[in-house]
């Protein structure tokens, strides 16, 4: 393989070094540092391995055997950060963390070749790669407390804050956590990412919590090479923009001794004070952003040459030579020998088996063990504990509303599992905008039921960190429209973790969202959002949409059980307009209320994922619906039945996965299907229902009636664009002739 300017400069620069007077290996590598000569020599090897992995990545790419060439060259100073930490400290790493990973791997007692092979297998998308199994090139390992991150825009920072939060909260609650009780969380990112809203969420959340006295042991490491792909970061911006409420540590990331000393101080601060800190490593980027990036198209030769003069590998070699612990010739020979060895390993790794079927690719995406979930969904606290908590048991309260049923189910779940936490904006003292979490904080305390600040990314980030740390978070997003501010925390973080870690890391969570439309007296787009399109295509995600109180209780238990058993991420979509609905047909009939089922009957009333609920036994028309549509469809069906038409109504209950078998069975019983869909016509749920029925071979008549492709306006105007009961009845009559 031809040598590039980085390799050539390294060889020439090393050859020009002048050996100094020998220091003993156990002494500092130079005056004033805590880095010993022996430790410096070890870290040089990890830095060298990282550099040569970048060369191997480009070599494999030239041969068509590698698929990822974003390298760590210039960032090898992060080996010092790894050396300052403990191997049990959870790490969420930047994609230029090769030296950190190799250092952590060896510190954990693994052979140096094992860390190198991990990365090489990832470069060639080999199925044997230990974390993602060929699904992506990530730094991660279940035995190294390195949580894989695919983010390039710091979307992992809110999760990192959640991990730090969970370390402390698990210890305080006395529940088993994944990390040591004195661990700290570390997360690294680039200077360009500092400007991203998600990064700002992570930094602000940590600073805001610390400002209030909350224990949040999180170390933020910004590796600042001054450029984001081709866009320069303004000089001094990282220092100026870092959160003023957080202690700031700065080091020359190209100087291993300086990086080591400052990193140790920063780590010690976080570990002893249990509060966040910001570590700023000034680095360089050697080579383009990735293998296909032509650096000369946006940087001058002088700029590139200036960065070469700060090569961290050369700086570490200089430390060793000037301390008399190595000669230039020895280091050059080590470089050449290691280069040959890693390229040989790369060639071997590229020949390892790849993923060969869609089944194997998708295997870790959404593991499902329905039998185990069914058992877990029936677990309740002891009767004495329930009587003590509730006073009057919920099953003895009489028929309940949807809101009340969810509240009692949450209370039962929190009593049975001390790792369950409920939180979000207004969730604590107020008990939620709609009272769904009322009295939960009083019953379980502010450590388990608490208010967050107003940032949906922060809410979900806390949940992500808590979930991967062994707890079971139930975050609330106050309105469906607010979810879009933070959707990537579900799409790119929550739902991808199992996939990119082969199930080694899971972030179980049940995201409660008040949503859909039809609120009376309180409207407008942000409080009446009827779009779930953004959720329907997220691989592995479960979307529940209960309409009735008894279904809500059973389905919430299923979601919580699946989170514990399989690490499932669920969105529990609660129709706001049905929260306090009591009647179905006539005022005062209490037809929408339902009793709370006692634990002794949870098994017989269990609702698995993807099972619908049928109403009626008509043979003329099947109405498929969900949410508010169920209330409207049942009313319309009763009127049609009174006129002699046989209608049945199928409540989907689950929007993902759709209950395909139940839909097809109900459709074939009548031969005619009307879909009553309160979401929008374009991108709405009905599109998926039609497709599934056709794919399943249904040959009958299908029609659909939906809301319009419009935002929901304020006041009575909403009735002009939302699905109505009259729309359903009119469409049904048309199909029935």
C-alpha positions as CSV (number, residue, x, y, z in Angstrom):
1,X,0.0,0.0,0.0
2,X,1.4,3.4,-1.0
3,X,2.2,5.7,1.9
4,X,0.4,9.0,2.3
5,X,1.8,12.3,3.6
6,X,0.8,11.4,7.2
7,X,2.9,8.2,7.2
8,X,5.8,9.9,5.4
9,X,5.9,12.8,7.8
10,X,5.8,10.4,10.8
11,X,8.8,8.4,9.6
12,X,10.8,11.6,8.8
13,X,9.9,13.3,12.0
14,X,10.9,10.4,14.1
15,X,14.1,10.0,12.3
16,X,15.1,13.6,13.1
17,X,14.6,13.2,16.9
18,X,17.6,13.3,19.2
19,X,17.7,10.8,22.1
20,X,17.9,12.3,25.6
21,X,19.3,11.2,28.9
22,X,17.5,8.0,30.1
23,X,14.8,8.2,32.7
24,X,13.7,5.2,34.6
25,X,10.4,3.9,33.3
26,X,8.6,4.2,36.7
27,X,9.5,8.0,36.8
28,X,7.5,10.7,35.1
29,X,8.2,10.9,31.3
30,X,9.1,14.5,31.8
31,X,9.2,17.0,34.7
32,X,5.8,18.1,36.1
33,X,3.7,15.3,34.8
34,X,2.0,12.3,36.4
35,X,2.5,10.2,33.3
36,X,5.3,7.6,33.8
37,X,7.6,6.4,31.1
38,X,6.2,2.9,31.3
39,X,2.6,4.1,31.0
40,X,3.6,6.5,28.1
41,X,5.1,3.5,26.3
42,X,1.9,1.5,26.7
43,X,-0.3,4.4,25.5
44,X,2.0,4.9,22.5
45,X,1.3,1.4,21.4
46,X,-2.5,2.0,21.6
47,X,-2.1,5.3,19.7
48,X,0.0,3.5,17.1
49,X,-2.6,0.8,16.8
50,X,-5.3,3.3,16.2
51,X,-3.3,5.1,13.6
52,X,-2.6,1.9,11.7
53,X,-6.2,0.9,11.9
54,X,-7.0,4.0,9.8
55,X,-4.4,3.0,7.3
56,X,-5.9,-0.5,7.2
57,X,-9.4,0.9,6.7
58,X,-8.2,2.8,3.6
59,X,-6.2,-0.2,2.3
60,X,-9.3,-2.4,2.6
61,X,-11.4,0.2,0.9
62,X,-9.1,0.3,-2.1
63,X,-9.6,-3.5,-2.3
64,X,-13.4,-3.2,-2.0
65,X,-13.3,-4.9,1.4
66,X,-14.1,-2.1,3.8
67,X,-17.2,0.1,4.1
68,X,-16.2,2.7,6.7
69,X,-13.2,5.0,6.7
70,X,-13.8,7.7,9.2
71,X,-10.6,7.6,11.1
72,X,-9.1,8.6,14.4
73,X,-5.8,10.1,13.1
74,X,-5.0,13.2,15.0
75,X,-7.3,12.3,17.9
76,X,-5.1,9.6,19.4
77,X,-4.8,11.8,22.6
78,X,-8.1,10.3,23.7
79,X,-6.0,7.3,24.9
80,X,-5.2,9.5,27.9
81,X,-8.8,9.9,28.7
82,X,-9.4,6.1,28.7
83,X,-6.3,5.7,30.9
84,X,-7.7,8.2,33.4
85,X,-11.0,6.3,33.7
86,X,-11.9,2.9,35.1
87,X,-13.0,0.1,32.9
88,X,-16.4,0.1,34.6
89,X,-17.1,3.7,33.7
90,X,-19.8,3.6,30.9
91,X,-18.5,5.3,27.8
92,X,-20.5,6.7,24.9
93,X,-17.9,7.5,22.3
94,X,-17.3,9.7,19.3
95,X,-16.4,8.0,16.0
96,X,-12.7,9.1,16.3
97,X,-12.2,7.1,19.5
98,X,-9.9,4.4,18.2
99,X,-7.1,4.9,20.7
100,X,-9.6,5.2,23.6
101,X,-11.2,1.9,22.6
102,X,-7.8,0.1,22.3
103,X,-6.7,1.5,25.7
104,X,-10.0,0.5,27.4
105,X,-9.8,-3.0,25.8
106,X,-6.3,-3.7,27.1
107,X,-7.0,-2.2,30.5
108,X,-9.9,-4.7,30.9
109,X,-7.4,-7.5,30.6
110,X,-7.8,-8.4,27.0
111,X,-4.9,-9.0,24.6
112,X,-4.0,-6.1,22.4
113,X,-4.9,-8.1,19.3
114,X,-8.4,-8.5,20.5
115,X,-9.2,-4.8,20.4
116,X,-7.5,-4.5,17.0
117,X,-9.5,-7.4,15.7
118,X,-12.8,-5.9,17.0
119,X,-12.3,-2.8,14.9
120,X,-11.0,-4.6,11.8
121,X,-14.1,-6.9,11.8
122,X,-16.3,-3.9,12.1
123,X,-14.5,-2.2,9.1
124,X,-15.2,-5.2,6.9
125,X,-18.8,-5.7,8.2
126,X,-18.0,-9.2,9.4
127,X,-20.7,-11.1,11.3
128,X,-18.3,-12.1,14.0
129,X,-17.7,-8.5,15.0
130,X,-18.5,-8.5,18.8
131,X,-20.8,-5.6,19.1
132,X,-22.9,-4.9,16.0
133,X,-22.2,-8.2,14.2
134,X,-21.5,-6.6,10.9
135,X,-24.5,-4.2,11.0
136,X,-22.3,-1.1,11.4
137,X,-18.8,0.0,12.3
138,X,-19.1,1.2,15.9
139,X,-17.0,1.4,19.0
140,X,-18.7,-0.8,21.6
141,X,-18.4,-4.0,23.6
142,X,-20.6,-5.5,26.3
143,X,-17.6,-6.4,28.5
144,X,-15.9,-3.0,28.3
145,X,-18.8,-0.7,29.3
146,X,-18.6,0.9,25.9
147,X,-22.1,1.6,24.7
148,X,-22.2,1.7,20.8
149,X,-23.1,5.0,19.2
150,X,-23.9,5.6,15.6
151,X,-24.4,9.3,16.1
152,X,-22.4,11.9,14.2
153,X,-24.2,14.8,15.7
154,X,-24.0,14.3,19.4
155,X,-27.4,12.8,19.7
156,X,-25.9,10.5,22.4
157,X,-25.3,13.3,24.8
158,X,-28.8,13.4,26.4
159,X,-28.4,9.6,26.9
160,X,-25.0,10.1,28.5
161,X,-26.6,12.5,31.0
162,X,-29.3,9.9,31.6
163,X,-26.6,7.3,32.4
164,X,-25.0,9.6,34.9
165,X,-28.4,10.3,36.4
166,X,-29.2,6.6,36.6
167,X,-25.9,5.7,38.3
168,X,-26.9,7.9,41.2
169,X,-30.6,7.2,41.2
170,X,-30.2,3.4,41.2
171,X,-27.9,3.7,44.2
172,X,-30.3,6.0,46.0
173,X,-33.2,3.7,45.4
174,X,-31.3,0.6,46.3
175,X,-32.1,-1.1,43.0
176,X,-29.6,-3.1,41.0
177,X,-27.9,-1.1,38.3
178,X,-25.6,-2.0,35.5
179,X,-22.7,0.1,36.5
180,X,-20.6,0.4,39.8
181,X,-22.2,2.8,42.3
182,X,-19.1,5.1,42.1
183,X,-18.8,5.0,38.3
184,X,-19.0,8.1,36.1
185,X,-20.4,8.4,32.6
186,X,-18.1,9.7,29.8
187,X,-19.1,10.9,26.4
188,X,-17.1,12.3,23.6
189,X,-18.0,14.4,20.6
190,X,-16.5,16.8,18.0
191,X,-16.3,20.6,18.0
192,X,-18.8,20.9,15.1
193,X,-21.3,18.9,17.2
194,X,-21.2,21.4,20.0
195,X,-23.6,23.6,17.9
196,X,-26.2,20.9,17.5
197,X,-29.4,21.3,19.5
198,X,-29.1,17.7,20.9
199,X,-25.6,18.5,22.2
200,X,-26.9,21.7,23.8
201,X,-29.7,19.6,25.4
202,X,-27.2,17.3,27.0
203,X,-24.9,20.0,28.3
204,X,-27.8,22.2,29.5
205,X,-29.5,19.3,31.2
206,X,-26.4,18.3,33.1
207,X,-25.7,21.9,34.1
208,X,-29.3,22.6,35.1
209,X,-29.4,19.5,37.2
210,X,-26.1,20.3,38.9
211,X,-27.3,23.9,39.5
212,X,-30.1,22.4,41.6
213,X,-27.8,20.2,43.5
214,X,-28.6,17.0,41.6
215,X,-25.8,14.4,41.5
216,X,-24.8,13.9,37.8
217,X,-21.4,12.3,37.3
218,X,-20.9,13.0,33.6
219,X,-17.7,13.9,31.8
220,X,-18.2,15.7,28.5
221,X,-15.1,15.4,26.3
222,X,-15.0,17.7,23.3
223,X,-12.3,16.6,20.8
224,X,-11.8,19.9,18.9
225,X,-9.9,19.5,15.6
226,X,-11.3,22.9,14.4
227,X,-13.3,21.6,11.5
228,X,-16.6,19.7,10.8
229,X,-16.1,17.9,7.5
230,X,-15.2,21.0,5.5
231,X,-16.7,23.8,7.7
232,X,-14.4,25.5,10.1
233,X,-15.3,26.0,13.7
234,X,-14.6,29.6,14.8
235,X,-11.5,29.9,16.9
236,X,-12.3,30.1,20.6
237,X,-15.9,29.1,20.1
238,X,-15.8,25.8,22.1
239,X,-14.4,27.7,25.1
240,X,-16.9,30.5,24.7
241,X,-19.9,28.2,24.1
242,X,-19.3,25.6,26.8
243,X,-21.8,25.8,29.7
244,X,-20.6,28.4,32.2
245,X,-22.2,26.5,35.1
246,X,-20.0,23.5,34.5
247,X,-16.3,23.2,35.4
248,X,-14.0,23.5,32.4
249,X,-10.8,21.6,31.8
250,X,-8.6,22.2,28.8
251,X,-5.6,20.3,27.4
252,X,-3.5,19.9,24.3
253,X,-4.9,16.7,22.9
254,X,-1.7,16.3,20.8
255,X,0.4,16.2,23.9
256,X,-0.1,12.9,25.7
257,X,1.3,14.0,29.0
258,X,-0.8,17.2,29.1
259,X,-3.9,15.2,28.1
260,X,-3.2,12.6,30.7
261,X,-2.7,15.1,33.6
262,X,-5.8,17.2,32.7
263,X,-8.0,14.2,32.1
264,X,-7.1,12.7,35.5
265,X,-8.0,16.0,37.1
266,X,-11.3,16.2,35.3
267,X,-12.2,12.6,36.0
268,X,-11.3,13.0,39.7
269,X,-13.5,16.1,39.9
270,X,-16.5,14.3,38.4
271,X,-16.0,11.1,40.5
272,X,-15.5,12.9,43.9
273,X,-18.1,15.7,43.5
274,X,-20.6,13.6,41.5
275,X,-21.1,16.6,39.2
276,X,-20.5,17.2,35.5
277,X,-17.5,18.6,33.9
278,X,-16.3,19.7,30.4
279,X,-13.0,18.5,29.1
280,X,-11.8,20.3,26.0
281,X,-9.0,18.5,24.0
282,X,-7.5,20.5,21.2
283,X,-6.7,18.1,18.5
284,X,-6.0,18.0,14.8
285,X,-7.5,16.0,12.0
286,X,-5.0,14.2,9.9
287,X,-6.4,13.3,6.5
288,X,-9.9,14.1,5.2
289,X,-13.1,13.6,7.0
290,X,-13.5,10.1,5.5
291,X,-12.0,8.0,2.7
292,X,-13.8,9.8,-0.1
293,X,-13.2,13.3,1.2
294,X,-10.7,15.4,-0.9
295,X,-9.2,17.6,1.8
296,X,-7.5,19.9,-0.7
297,X,-10.9,21.1,-2.0
298,X,-11.4,23.2,1.1
299,X,-8.0,23.4,2.9
300,X,-4.7,24.8,1.8
301,X,-1.5,22.8,1.7
302,X,-0.1,25.1,4.4
303,X,-3.0,24.3,6.7
304,X,-2.6,20.6,6.2
305,X,1.1,20.8,6.8
306,X,0.6,22.8,10.0
307,X,-1.6,20.1,11.4
308,X,1.1,17.5,10.5
309,X,3.5,19.4,12.8
310,X,1.1,18.6,15.7
311,X,0.8,14.9,15.0
312,X,0.0,13.4,18.4
313,X,1.8,10.2,17.5
314,X,5.0,12.2,16.8
315,X,4.6,14.1,20.1
316,X,4.3,10.8,22.1
317,X,7.3,9.4,20.2
318,X,9.3,12.5,21.1
319,X,8.4,12.1,24.8
320,X,9.8,8.5,24.7
321,X,13.0,9.4,22.7
322,X,13.8,12.5,24.8
323,X,13.3,10.4,28.0
324,X,15.8,7.9,26.6
325,X,13.2,5.1,26.7
326,X,13.3,4.5,22.9
327,X,15.5,5.3,20.0
328,X,14.2,6.7,16.7
329,X,15.3,3.5,15.0
330,X,13.4,1.4,17.5
331,X,10.2,3.4,17.1
332,X,10.4,3.3,13.3
333,X,10.9,-0.4,13.4
334,X,8.0,-0.8,15.8
335,X,5.8,1.2,13.4
336,X,6.8,-1.0,10.4
337,X,6.4,-4.2,12.2
338,X,3.0,-3.2,13.7
339,X,1.9,-1.9,10.3
340,X,2.7,-5.2,8.6
341,X,0.9,-7.1,11.4
342,X,-2.3,-5.0,11.3
343,X,-2.5,-5.2,7.5
344,X,-2.2,-9.0,7.7
345,X,-4.9,-9.0,10.4
346,X,-7.0,-6.8,8.2
347,X,-6.7,-9.1,5.3
348,X,-7.8,-12.0,7.5
349,X,-10.7,-10.1,8.9
350,X,-12.0,-9.1,5.5
351,X,-12.4,-12.8,4.6
352,X,-14.6,-13.6,7.7
353,X,-18.3,-14.4,7.0
354,X,-20.8,-11.6,6.4
355,X,-24.5,-11.4,7.2
356,X,-26.2,-13.3,4.5
357,X,-30.0,-13.1,5.1
358,X,-32.6,-10.5,6.0
359,X,-33.5,-12.7,9.0
360,X,-30.0,-12.6,10.5
361,X,-29.7,-8.9,9.8
362,X,-33.0,-8.2,11.7
363,X,-32.6,-10.8,14.4
364,X,-31.6,-8.4,17.2
365,X,-34.0,-5.6,16.1
366,X,-37.0,-6.4,18.1
367,X,-36.7,-9.7,20.1
368,X,-40.1,-11.0,21.1
369,X,-40.8,-13.6,23.8
370,X,-44.6,-13.4,24.1
371,X,-44.9,-16.3,26.5
372,X,-42.5,-14.7,28.9
373,X,-44.1,-11.3,28.5
374,X,-47.5,-12.8,29.3
375,X,-46.1,-14.2,32.6
376,X,-44.3,-11.0,33.5
377,X,-47.5,-8.9,32.7
378,X,-49.3,-10.8,35.5
379,X,-46.7,-10.0,38.2
380,X,-48.2,-7.9,41.0
381,X,-47.1,-6.8,44.5
382,X,-48.2,-8.8,47.5
383,X,-51.9,-8.2,48.5
384,X,-50.8,-6.6,51.8
385,X,-48.5,-4.1,50.0
386,X,-51.3,-3.2,47.6
387,X,-53.8,-2.6,50.4
388,X,-51.3,-0.4,52.2
389,X,-50.6,1.6,49.1
390,X,-54.1,2.1,47.8
391,X,-56.3,1.9,50.8
392,X,-59.3,1.1,48.7
393,X,-58.1,-1.4,46.1
394,X,-58.6,-0.1,42.5
395,X,-60.6,-3.2,41.6
396,X,-63.1,-2.1,44.3
397,X,-63.4,1.5,43.2
398,X,-66.0,0.8,40.6
399,X,-66.0,1.6,36.8
400,X,-63.1,3.9,35.8
401,X,-62.2,6.3,33.1
402,X,-59.3,5.9,30.8
403,X,-57.2,8.3,32.8
404,X,-58.0,6.6,36.1
405,X,-57.2,3.1,34.7
406,X,-53.7,4.3,33.4
407,X,-53.0,5.9,36.8
408,X,-53.9,2.8,38.8
409,X,-51.9,0.6,36.4
410,X,-48.8,2.8,36.8
411,X,-49.2,2.6,40.6
412,X,-49.4,-1.2,40.5
413,X,-46.4,-1.4,38.3
414,X,-44.3,0.9,40.4
415,X,-45.3,-1.0,43.5
416,X,-44.3,-4.3,42.0
417,X,-41.0,-3.1,40.4
418,X,-38.8,-0.6,42.3
419,X,-36.9,0.2,39.1
420,X,-39.9,1.8,37.4
421,X,-39.7,5.6,37.3
422,X,-42.3,8.1,35.8
423,X,-41.2,11.5,34.8
424,X,-41.8,14.4,32.4
425,X,-42.9,18.0,32.4
426,X,-45.7,18.6,35.1
427,X,-45.8,14.8,35.9
428,X,-44.8,15.2,39.6
429,X,-46.5,17.6,41.9
430,X,-49.2,18.6,39.4
431,X,-49.9,15.0,38.5
432,X,-49.9,15.7,34.8
433,X,-51.8,18.2,32.7
434,X,-54.7,15.8,32.6
435,X,-54.2,14.3,36.0
436,X,-53.1,10.9,34.8
437,X,-50.1,10.8,37.2
438,X,-52.0,12.3,40.1
439,X,-50.9,11.2,43.6
440,X,-48.1,9.0,42.2
441,X,-45.4,11.3,43.5
442,X,-47.0,11.3,46.9
443,X,-47.2,7.5,46.9
444,X,-43.7,6.8,45.6
445,X,-41.7,9.9,46.3
446,X,-39.8,12.4,44.2
447,X,-37.0,10.0,43.4
448,X,-39.3,7.9,41.3
449,X,-41.9,10.4,40.1
450,X,-40.5,13.8,39.2
451,X,-40.8,16.8,37.0
452,X,-38.2,17.6,34.3
453,X,-37.4,20.9,32.7
454,X,-39.1,21.7,29.4
455,X,-37.0,19.8,26.8
456,X,-38.4,16.7,25.2
457,X,-34.9,15.6,24.1
458,X,-33.8,15.8,27.8
459,X,-36.8,13.8,28.9
460,X,-36.1,11.0,26.5
461,X,-32.4,11.2,27.0
462,X,-32.9,10.6,30.7
463,X,-35.1,7.6,29.9
464,X,-32.5,6.2,27.4
465,X,-29.7,6.5,30.0
466,X,-31.9,5.0,32.8
467,X,-33.0,2.1,30.5
468,X,-29.5,1.1,29.5
469,X,-28.5,1.3,33.1
470,X,-31.0,-1.3,34.3
471,X,-34.0,0.7,35.2
472,X,-37.5,0.9,33.6
473,X,-38.3,4.5,32.7
474,X,-41.8,5.7,31.8
475,X,-41.3,9.2,30.4
476,X,-44.2,11.3,29.4
477,X,-44.3,13.6,26.4
478,X,-47.0,16.1,27.2
479,X,-48.5,16.3,23.7
480,X,-48.0,14.2,20.5
481,X,-46.9,17.3,18.6
482,X,-44.1,17.9,21.1
483,X,-42.5,14.5,20.3
484,X,-41.3,15.8,16.9
485,X,-38.9,18.0,18.7
486,X,-37.1,14.9,19.9
487,X,-38.0,12.2,17.6
488,X,-34.4,11.2,16.8
489,X,-34.1,10.2,20.5
490,X,-36.5,7.4,19.6
491,X,-35.6,6.8,16.0
492,X,-31.9,7.1,16.1
493,X,-31.1,6.2,19.7
494,X,-33.7,4.2,21.5
495,X,-34.8,1.9,18.7
496,X,-31.4,1.3,17.2
497,X,-29.4,0.3,20.3
498,X,-30.5,-3.4,20.3
499,X,-29.9,-3.6,16.6
500,X,-26.3,-2.2,16.8
501,X,-25.4,-4.1,19.8
502,X,-26.9,-7.5,19.0
503,X,-29.0,-7.1,22.2
504,X,-26.0,-6.7,24.4
505,X,-27.3,-3.3,25.4
506,X,-31.0,-2.5,25.8
507,X,-32.9,0.6,26.7
508,X,-36.3,-0.6,27.8
509,X,-38.8,2.2,28.0
510,X,-42.5,3.0,27.7
511,X,-43.0,6.5,26.4
512,X,-46.5,7.8,27.4
513,X,-47.8,10.4,25.0
514,X,-51.0,12.4,25.3
515,X,-52.2,12.7,21.7
516,X,-54.7,12.7,18.9
517,X,-57.5,15.3,18.6
518,X,-61.1,16.0,19.5
519,X,-60.4,17.9,22.8
520,X,-63.3,20.0,23.8
521,X,-62.6,23.6,24.9
522,X,-58.9,23.3,24.3
523,X,-57.5,23.1,20.8
524,X,-55.1,24.1,18.2
525,X,-52.5,22.2,16.4
526,X,-50.0,21.5,19.2
527,X,-52.7,20.1,21.5
528,X,-54.6,18.2,18.8
529,X,-52.0,16.5,16.7
530,X,-53.4,13.5,14.7
531,X,-50.2,12.4,13.0
532,X,-48.4,9.2,13.9
533,X,-46.6,8.8,10.6
534,X,-43.2,9.5,12.0
535,X,-43.6,6.6,14.4
536,X,-44.9,3.9,12.1
537,X,-41.7,3.2,10.2
538,X,-39.3,3.0,13.1
539,X,-38.0,-0.6,13.1
540,X,-38.7,-2.5,16.3
541,X,-40.9,0.2,17.9
542,X,-44.2,-0.8,19.4
543,X,-47.0,1.8,19.2
544,X,-50.0,1.2,21.4
545,X,-53.3,3.2,21.0
546,X,-55.8,2.1,23.7
547,X,-59.2,3.6,23.5
548,X,-61.0,2.0,26.5
549,X,-60.0,1.9,30.1
550,X,-59.8,-1.9,30.5
551,X,-57.7,-2.1,27.3
552,X,-55.4,0.7,28.5
553,X,-54.6,-1.1,31.7
554,X,-53.9,-4.5,30.1
555,X,-51.9,-3.0,27.2
556,X,-49.8,-0.8,29.6
557,X,-49.0,-3.9,31.6
558,X,-47.9,-5.7,28.4
559,X,-45.7,-2.8,27.3
560,X,-44.0,-2.7,30.8
561,X,-43.5,-6.4,30.8
562,X,-42.0,-6.4,27.3
563,X,-39.6,-3.7,28.3
564,X,-38.4,-5.8,31.2
565,X,-38.3,-9.1,29.3
566,X,-37.1,-8.0,25.8
567,X,-35.9,-4.5,26.3
568,X,-38.8,-3.3,24.1
569,X,-39.3,0.4,23.3
570,X,-43.0,1.3,23.3
571,X,-44.9,4.4,22.6
572,X,-48.2,4.4,24.6
573,X,-50.4,6.8,22.7
574,X,-53.3,8.0,25.0
575,X,-56.3,9.7,23.3
576,X,-56.7,12.9,25.2
577,X,-60.3,13.3,24.3
578,X,-61.1,9.9,25.8
579,X,-59.3,10.5,29.1
580,X,-62.4,11.4,31.1
581,X,-65.1,10.2,28.7
582,X,-67.8,8.3,30.6
583,X,-70.7,7.8,28.2
584,X,-71.0,5.9,24.9
585,X,-74.5,6.3,23.5
586,X,-76.5,8.5,25.9
587,X,-75.7,11.0,28.5
588,X,-75.3,9.2,31.8
589,X,-75.0,5.7,30.4
590,X,-71.4,5.3,31.6
591,X,-70.8,3.0,28.6
592,X,-67.2,4.1,28.3
593,X,-66.2,3.2,31.8
594,X,-64.8,-0.1,32.8
595,X,-63.8,-1.8,36.1
596,X,-60.2,-2.3,37.0
597,X,-59.3,-5.9,36.7
598,X,-57.7,-7.5,39.9
599,X,-54.3,-9.2,39.6
600,X,-56.0,-12.6,39.9
601,X,-57.6,-12.0,36.4
602,X,-54.6,-10.3,34.7
603,X,-53.7,-13.5,32.9
604,X,-57.1,-14.1,31.4
605,X,-57.3,-10.4,30.3
606,X,-53.7,-10.1,29.0
607,X,-53.5,-8.3,25.6
608,X,-50.5,-9.4,23.5
609,X,-48.8,-7.2,21.0
610,X,-50.7,-7.2,17.7
611,X,-54.1,-8.4,18.9
612,X,-57.2,-6.5,18.1
613,X,-60.6,-6.4,19.9
614,X,-63.8,-7.1,18.1
615,X,-67.3,-5.7,18.8
616,X,-70.5,-7.2,17.3
617,X,-71.0,-10.1,15.1
618,X,-72.5,-8.5,11.9
619,X,-71.9,-10.1,8.5
620,X,-72.5,-7.1,6.3
621,X,-69.6,-4.7,7.1
622,X,-66.4,-4.6,9.1
623,X,-65.3,-1.2,10.4
624,X,-61.6,-1.2,11.3
625,X,-60.6,1.7,13.6
626,X,-58.8,2.8,16.7
627,X,-58.6,5.5,19.3
628,X,-61.3,8.1,19.0
629,X,-62.5,6.3,15.9
630,X,-63.7,3.4,18.1
631,X,-66.1,5.6,20.1
632,X,-67.5,7.1,16.9
633,X,-67.6,3.8,15.0
634,X,-69.5,2.0,17.8
635,X,-72.2,4.7,17.8
636,X,-72.5,4.6,14.0
637,X,-72.6,0.8,14.0
638,X,-75.5,0.7,16.5
639,X,-77.6,3.0,14.3
640,X,-76.9,0.9,11.3
641,X,-77.7,-2.3,13.1
642,X,-81.0,-0.8,14.2
643,X,-81.8,-0.4,10.5
644,X,-81.1,-4.0,9.8
645,X,-77.4,-3.9,8.7
646,X,-75.0,-6.3,10.4
647,X,-71.9,-4.4,11.4
648,X,-68.9,-5.4,13.4
649,X,-66.2,-3.0,14.7
650,X,-62.6,-4.0,15.1
651,X,-60.5,-1.9,17.4
652,X,-56.8,-2.3,16.3
653,X,-55.4,-1.3,19.7
654,X,-51.9,-1.7,18.3
655,X,-50.7,0.6,15.5
656,X,-47.4,-1.2,15.4
657,X,-47.3,-4.1,14.9
658,X,-50.7,-4.0,13.3
659,X,-53.0,-7.0,14.2
660,X,-52.9,-8.4,10.6
661,X,-54.4,-11.8,11.4
662,X,-57.3,-10.2,13.3
663,X,-57.9,-7.7,10.5
664,X,-58.0,-10.3,7.8
665,X,-60.3,-12.6,9.8
666,X,-62.7,-9.8,10.5
667,X,-62.5,-8.6,6.9
668,X,-63.3,-12.0,5.4
669,X,-66.3,-12.5,7.7
670,X,-68.1,-9.6,5.9
671,X,-66.2,-9.2,2.6
672,X,-66.5,-5.4,3.0
673,X,-64.1,-3.3,5.1
674,X,-64.5,0.4,6.0
675,X,-61.4,1.9,7.7
676,X,-62.3,4.8,10.0
677,X,-59.0,6.5,10.5
678,X,-58.7,9.7,12.5
679,X,-55.1,10.4,11.2
680,X,-54.5,12.1,7.9
681,X,-55.3,10.6,4.6
682,X,-51.7,10.9,3.4
683,X,-49.3,9.0,5.5
684,X,-52.0,7.9,7.9
685,X,-52.7,4.5,9.5
686,X,-55.3,3.6,6.9
687,X,-52.6,3.3,4.2
688,X,-50.9,0.6,6.2
689,X,-54.1,-1.3,6.9
690,X,-55.1,-1.3,3.2
691,X,-51.6,-2.5,2.2
692,X,-51.6,-5.3,4.8
693,X,-55.1,-6.5,3.7
694,X,-54.1,-6.6,0.1
695,X,-50.8,-8.3,0.7
696,X,-52.6,-10.9,2.8
697,X,-54.8,-11.7,-0.2
698,X,-58.1,-10.1,0.8
699,X,-60.2,-9.8,-2.3
700,X,-63.2,-8.0,-0.9
701,X,-64.2,-4.3,-1.0
702,X,-62.1,-1.8,0.9
703,X,-62.9,1.8,1.5
704,X,-61.5,4.3,4.0
705,X,-62.6,7.6,5.6
706,X,-60.0,9.7,7.2
707,X,-59.2,13.2,8.5
708,X,-58.0,15.7,5.9
709,X,-54.4,16.4,5.1
710,X,-54.4,19.5,7.3
711,X,-53.2,20.7,10.6
712,X,-55.9,20.9,13.2
713,X,-57.2,24.5,13.6
714,X,-58.5,26.2,16.7
715,X,-62.1,25.9,17.8
716,X,-65.1,24.7,15.8
717,X,-63.1,24.8,12.6
718,X,-61.4,21.6,13.6
719,X,-64.6,19.8,12.8
720,X,-64.2,20.6,9.1
721,X,-60.9,18.6,8.8
722,X,-61.2,15.8,11.4
723,X,-62.9,12.5,10.8
724,X,-66.5,12.7,12.2
725,X,-69.1,10.2,13.2
726,X,-71.3,11.4,10.4
727,X,-68.4,10.7,7.9
728,X,-68.2,7.1,9.1
729,X,-71.9,6.5,8.9
730,X,-72.2,8.1,5.4
731,X,-69.3,6.0,4.1
732,X,-70.7,2.8,5.7
733,X,-74.1,3.5,4.1
734,X,-72.5,3.9,0.7
735,X,-70.7,0.6,1.0
736,X,-73.9,-1.1,2.2
737,X,-75.9,0.2,-0.7
